[in-house]
Amino acid sequence: MSAAGDIELTVLLRQSVAGDTVAREQLWARVHDQLRAMARSRLAHESAGAGLDATELVHEAFFKLESLTFEPHDRLHFLALAARAMRQVLVDQARSRRRDKRGGGQAPLTLLTHHAPEEQLEALDVLDLEQALAELQTLDERKARAVELCYFAGLTDEEVAEALDISTATVKRDLRTARAWLATALTAER
């Protein structure tokens, strides 16, 4: 997206948060396809019967975003919030399946990002991933945020660096370290 597009989106975000329903509709039209692409990417790694399709995940996440009591700063901040909302929806869905005893074979997710070939990654249970990310966050919040932005929002290293106000090299190091830590933590849980 261009710098002018980022500025327009930021204005729409602020107007939408202020209660402008026209701005909200315009914002929805501008981000819907990008959010669906994010959702499709995440859901592509779940087994059949996960319970949500990409459109439903986007709508559920958008409902969560509507309840924001603070203003997103810009497009990257909004995408980070959308990623967090999608993560929460997926975790809530997995908890519901497990609680309802329908989740004997919970939908696996992979820790797939643009950094590693798909065939090298193992399938993960979304609740195990959530628990591991929460633990990582207590140890190193920045690394956990980098994983969330890359994995759930599908941001590039450069976009993650901008969102976290760190260098691209630091993002790459953080993601490499976080993946290694998560792999160890998730292996220990199995």
Summary of the structure (lengths in Angstrom):
residues: 190
radius of gyration: 16.7
end to end distance: 41.0
largest distance: 49.5
contacts: 567
relative contact order: 0.11
helix: 71%
strand: 3%
